[in-house]
Structure formats: C-alpha cells, structure tokens
Amino acid sequence: MAILNYTTKILSDKTVGEIQSLLGKKGAKSVSIDYTDFRPSAVLFVLTVGANNIQFRLPCNTAGVLKAMQNDRKIPGSSKNFDQAERTAWRIIKDSFVLVCLSKSRFFELIRHIA
C-alpha cells in the first residue's frame, strides 16, 4: 500500500495543533501532547461519554512509517528519513481522524452510546 503524504512539508507541530483544534471542535473536554526527545509522540484527549470521562491516546508511529517508506521503491531516497517520516505520520493521523469525524458512523456519537 502506498504511503500517503510522504512529500509533506508541514511541520509536525502544526499538524498536532490542527488535531488539537479538531478535537476541541468535536467536544473534547481536554487535549494534551506527549513528547519524546522534544518531539510530539502522541495526542491524548478526554471525551465525556454519558456520565463518564473517557481517555483516548493517538500515538504517532514514526518508526513504522519510516520502515514503510524505506520499503517503498516509489519514494525517493531523499524522503526516507526520520524527520520526513514524522511529518508524514502526523499527517496520516490527522487525515484519518478527519475521515472518522466525517464518516456516517459519527465516531463521537458512537462513543457516547457505548457508555
């Protein structure tokens, strides 16, 4: 499967900020960022589901994206590095999150019915 967004120039911090904004607009009670070696490594957020606050974590799998990029012959060697993989991984998370938010299943409504 082809890696999406592998040419992105958008910094990880900007993408993480976009994810935070989306979560806020979708009703997250709180949003925080985990950092590893001064780089964002996960987005954590809390949604109120019924009477309960449910915690979620969206980790960034930079190593996995880098490995997939390194195995993809269509991606030029100059793009097969940690910084590019990190930017790409965060864009994949954001784009996937947007798709979930726009899907007919309405992720947040579904979660609210679970509790």
Residue pairs with C-beta under 8 A, 6 or more apart in sequence:
2 72
2 74
3 65
3 68
3 69
3 72
3 75
3 88
3 92
4 88
4 91
4 92
4 95
5 87
5 88
5 91
5 92
5 95
6 69
6 72
6 75
6 79
6 84
6 88
7 79
8 84
8 87
8 88
8 91
9 87
10 87
10 91
11 87
12 39
12 40
12 60
12 86
12 87
12 90
13 40
15 87
15 90
15 91
15 93
15 94
16 33
16 40
16 43
16 90
18 94
19 43
19 58
19 90
19 93
19 94
19 97
20 31
20 33
20 43
22 94
22 97
22 98
22 101
23 31
23 43
23 45
24 31
26 101
26 108
27 47
27 48
27 108
28 45
28 46
28 47
29 45
29 46
29 47
29 48
29 53
30 45
30 46
31 43
31 44
31 45
31 46
32 43
32 44
32 45
33 40
33 42
33 43
33 44
34 40
34 41
34 42
34 43
34 44
34 57
35 41
39 86
40 60
40 90
41 59
41 60
42 57
42 58
42 59
42 60
43 57
43 58
43 93
44 55
44 56
44 57
44 58
45 55
45 56
45 58
46 53
46 54
46 55
46 56
47 53
47 54
47 56
47 108
47 111
47 112
48 54
49 111
49 112
49 114
49 115
50 112
50 115
51 115
52 115
54 111
54 115
58 93
58 97
60 86
60 89
60 90
60 93
61 89
62 82
62 85
62 86
62 89
63 85
64 89
65 85
65 86
65 88
65 89
65 92
66 80
66 81
66 82
66 85
69 75
69 79
69 80
69 84
69 85
69 88
70 80
100 107
101 107
101 108
